[in-house]
Amino acid sequence: MKRYVPGTGIVFIRKSGLIPRRPSGSRFAPRRLIPAALLYMSTFLFVSVFLSSCRGETPNEETLVLYSRAAAAYAQGNFKETASMLGEINNFTPALVLRAKALYFNGQEEDARKLLRRALRRHPGSAEASLFLARILDEQEEDAEVLGIVEALLRDNPQDLRVLRLAANLAARRGDAEDAAILLDRAVEASAETALIFIDRAKLRWTAGNGPGALEDIRRAELLLPWNTPLIRGLKDLRSVLEEPVDRLGEKP
């Protein structure tokens, strides 16, 4: 039995069990699997270094190694360790932003706020620094400054879920329920892109033989797609196949 989910590049074939087949010529067919956390960290490091070099920042090898280790600690939720590791780096904007984020999640909002302002003085266009500064200011109800940051961020990326949520919070606080609802509707529409990320990861997990993980991602994607579209209908149909039975997911015939 063959199952194809429209718009995802997923093809499943069922014989005595469930096995994946990658579509011929599909751009979604990976040659090898890379753990999601490693892919995220390596991409984040590359982009950060690239942007910094464009701004004239040229960190040395020691700084890059330390920053990479701190990013790994941050990804594991070790925020205090992350902040400590980056404490002596003051001339590399991505490190300042990462340390500020770690301080924020460690409950040190005021220290994070000061560090974010320093990072923005070095690089006023840092969207990540602006976003986290806006979060801190929003919690402190400094609405005027938050509004300015949010408007600037939405001009660059009008579909950013995190910024739309901040904008909705501002609207609700000033008593404008209609504007808040409109902004949250936009965020819900934009969340469809997040659903596609879960679908992509489901494909990787399924190809690696991790059937339960693939099923979990399919379920999460369904929650983010509340509309009666061919994609959501295809996902529901696929989930019903994967759930029969769960203990055989990923088996090879």
C-alpha positions as CSV (number, residue, x, y, z in Angstrom):
1,M,0.0,0.0,0.0
2,K,1.4,3.4,-1.1
3,R,0.7,6.6,0.7
4,Y,1.7,10.1,-0.6
5,V,1.1,13.2,1.5
6,P,0.5,16.2,-0.8
7,G,3.0,19.0,-0.6
8,T,5.4,17.2,1.7
9,G,7.5,14.9,-0.6
10,I,6.6,11.9,1.7
11,V,5.9,8.5,0.2
12,F,5.2,5.5,2.4
13,I,5.0,1.9,1.2
14,R,3.4,-0.8,3.3
15,K,4.3,-4.5,2.8
16,S,4.5,-6.7,5.7
17,G,5.4,-3.7,7.8
18,L,5.9,0.0,7.2
19,I,9.0,1.1,5.4
20,P,9.9,4.5,3.9
21,R,10.7,5.2,0.3
22,R,12.3,8.4,-0.8
23,P,10.8,9.8,-3.9
24,S,13.1,9.6,-7.0
25,G,14.7,13.0,-7.7
26,S,13.0,14.5,-4.6
27,R,14.9,17.5,-3.1
28,F,13.8,16.2,0.3
29,A,15.8,13.0,-0.1
30,P,18.9,13.4,2.2
31,R,22.1,11.6,1.4
32,R,22.9,11.2,5.1
33,L,21.2,12.2,8.3
34,I,22.5,14.9,10.6
35,P,21.2,15.2,14.1
36,A,18.8,18.2,14.4
37,A,20.7,19.7,17.3
38,L,24.1,19.5,15.5
39,L,22.5,21.0,12.3
40,Y,21.0,23.8,14.3
41,M,24.2,24.7,16.1
42,S,26.4,24.5,13.1
43,T,24.0,26.6,11.0
44,F,23.6,29.2,13.8
45,L,27.4,29.4,14.2
46,F,28.0,29.8,10.5
47,V,25.4,32.5,10.1
48,S,26.6,34.4,13.2
49,V,30.2,34.3,12.0
50,F,29.3,35.3,8.5
51,L,27.3,38.3,9.6
52,S,30.0,39.4,12.0
53,S,32.7,39.2,9.4
54,C,30.4,41.4,7.2
55,R,30.4,43.9,10.0
56,G,34.1,43.9,10.3
57,E,34.3,41.6,13.3
58,T,36.9,39.0,12.9
59,P,37.0,36.8,16.0
60,N,40.0,34.6,16.5
61,E,40.0,30.8,16.6
62,E,39.8,30.7,20.4
63,T,36.8,32.9,20.5
64,L,35.0,30.8,17.9
65,V,35.7,27.6,19.7
66,L,34.5,29.0,23.0
67,Y,31.4,30.5,21.3
68,S,30.6,27.1,19.7
69,R,30.9,25.3,23.1
70,A,28.7,28.0,24.7
71,A,26.1,27.5,22.0
72,A,26.0,23.8,22.7
73,A,25.6,24.5,26.4
74,Y,22.8,26.9,25.6
75,A,21.0,24.4,23.4
76,Q,21.1,22.0,26.4
77,G,19.5,24.5,28.7
78,N,22.7,25.2,30.7
79,F,22.2,29.0,30.8
80,K,24.3,29.8,33.8
81,E,27.2,27.9,32.2
82,T,26.7,29.6,28.9
83,A,26.8,33.1,30.5
84,S,30.0,32.2,32.4
85,M,31.8,30.8,29.3
86,L,31.1,34.0,27.4
87,G,31.8,36.4,30.2
88,E,35.2,37.6,28.9
89,I,34.1,38.1,25.3
90,N,33.2,41.7,24.6
91,N,34.1,42.3,21.0
92,F,32.0,39.7,19.2
93,T,28.3,40.6,18.9
94,P,26.8,37.1,18.5
95,A,28.6,36.2,21.8
96,L,27.1,39.2,23.5
97,V,23.6,38.3,22.3
98,L,23.9,34.7,23.3
99,R,25.2,35.6,26.8
100,A,22.3,38.0,27.1
101,K,19.8,35.3,26.2
102,A,21.4,33.0,28.7
103,L,21.1,35.6,31.4
104,Y,17.5,36.3,30.5
105,F,16.5,32.6,30.8
106,N,18.5,32.4,34.0
107,G,16.3,35.1,35.6
108,Q,18.9,38.0,35.3
109,E,16.7,40.3,33.2
110,E,18.5,43.5,34.1
111,D,21.9,42.2,33.3
112,A,20.5,40.8,30.0
113,R,19.0,44.2,29.2
114,K,22.3,46.0,29.6
115,L,24.1,43.5,27.5
116,L,21.5,43.6,24.7
117,R,21.8,47.4,24.6
118,R,25.5,47.0,24.3
119,A,25.1,44.5,21.4
120,L,22.7,46.9,19.7
121,R,25.1,49.8,20.0
122,R,27.7,47.6,18.1
123,H,25.1,46.3,15.6
124,P,21.8,48.2,15.6
125,G,20.3,45.8,13.0
126,S,20.6,42.7,15.2
127,A,17.0,41.3,15.1
128,E,17.7,38.7,17.8
129,A,19.0,41.3,20.2
130,S,16.1,43.6,19.4
131,L,13.6,40.8,20.0
132,F,15.0,39.8,23.4
133,L,15.3,43.4,24.5
134,A,11.6,43.9,23.5
135,R,10.6,40.8,25.6
136,I,12.3,42.2,28.6
137,L,10.8,45.7,28.1
138,D,7.4,44.1,27.5
139,E,7.6,42.3,30.9
140,Q,8.4,45.7,32.5
141,E,5.5,47.3,30.6
142,E,7.7,49.9,28.9
143,D,5.2,50.0,26.0
144,A,6.5,53.0,24.1
145,E,9.9,51.5,23.5
146,V,8.5,48.0,22.9
147,L,6.2,49.4,20.2
148,G,9.1,51.1,18.4
149,I,11.1,47.8,18.4
150,V,8.1,45.7,17.3
151,E,7.2,48.0,14.4
152,A,10.8,47.9,13.2
153,L,11.0,44.1,13.4
154,L,7.7,43.6,11.6
155,R,8.8,45.9,8.8
156,D,11.7,43.5,8.1
157,N,9.8,40.2,8.9
158,P,6.0,40.7,9.1
159,Q,5.4,36.9,9.7
160,D,7.7,36.5,12.7
161,L,5.5,34.6,15.2
162,R,7.5,35.9,18.2
163,V,7.1,39.5,17.2
164,L,3.4,39.1,16.3
165,R,2.8,37.8,19.8
166,L,4.6,40.7,21.4
167,A,2.5,43.1,19.2
168,A,-0.7,41.3,20.3
169,N,0.3,41.6,23.9
170,L,0.8,45.4,23.5
171,A,-2.6,45.7,21.8
172,A,-4.3,43.8,24.5
173,R,-2.7,45.9,27.2
174,R,-4.0,49.1,25.7
175,G,-7.5,47.5,25.5
176,D,-7.6,47.0,21.8
177,A,-8.9,43.5,21.6
178,E,-9.7,43.7,17.9
179,D,-6.1,44.5,17.0
180,A,-4.8,41.8,19.3
181,A,-7.1,39.2,17.6
182,I,-5.9,40.3,14.1
183,L,-2.3,40.0,15.1
184,L,-2.8,36.6,16.7
185,D,-4.7,35.5,13.6
186,R,-1.7,36.4,11.5
187,A,0.5,34.5,13.9
188,V,-1.7,31.4,13.5
189,E,-1.5,31.7,9.8
190,A,2.3,32.0,9.9
191,S,2.5,28.9,12.1
192,A,1.8,26.7,9.0
193,E,5.5,27.1,8.2
194,T,6.3,25.6,11.6
195,A,4.1,22.6,10.7
196,L,6.2,22.1,7.6
197,I,9.3,22.0,9.8
198,F,7.7,19.1,11.8
199,I,6.9,17.3,8.6
200,D,10.4,17.6,7.3
201,R,11.7,16.2,10.6
202,A,9.2,13.4,10.4
203,K,10.6,12.4,7.1
204,L,14.2,12.3,8.5
205,R,13.0,10.3,11.5
206,W,11.1,7.9,9.4
207,T,14.0,7.3,7.0
208,A,16.2,6.7,10.1
209,G,13.8,4.0,11.3
210,N,12.4,6.1,14.1
211,G,8.7,5.5,13.5
212,P,7.4,6.7,16.9
213,G,9.3,9.9,16.5
214,A,7.9,10.5,13.0
215,L,4.4,9.9,14.3
216,E,4.9,12.4,17.1
217,D,6.0,15.0,14.6
218,I,3.0,14.3,12.3
219,R,0.7,14.8,15.3
220,R,2.4,18.1,16.2
221,A,2.1,19.3,12.6
222,E,-1.7,18.5,12.6
223,L,-2.1,20.8,15.6
224,L,-0.6,23.6,13.7
225,L,-2.8,23.2,10.6
226,P,-6.4,23.7,11.7
227,W,-7.7,24.2,8.2
228,N,-9.4,21.7,5.9
229,T,-6.7,21.6,3.3
230,P,-5.3,18.7,1.2
231,L,-2.2,18.8,3.4
232,I,-4.1,18.4,6.7
233,R,-6.3,15.7,5.2
234,G,-3.2,13.9,3.9
235,L,-1.6,14.1,7.3
236,K,-4.6,12.7,9.1
237,D,-4.8,9.8,6.6
238,L,-1.1,9.1,7.1
239,R,-1.3,9.2,10.9
240,S,-4.1,6.6,10.8
241,V,-1.8,4.3,8.8
242,L,1.2,4.9,11.1
243,E,-0.9,4.1,14.2
244,E,-1.7,0.6,13.0
245,P,0.0,-0.7,15.0
246,V,2.4,1.8,16.8
247,D,4.7,-1.0,18.0
248,R,5.5,-1.9,14.4
249,L,6.6,1.6,13.3
250,G,9.9,1.6,11.6
251,E,10.0,-2.2,11.1
252,K,11.6,-3.5,7.9
253,P,10.0,-6.4,6.2
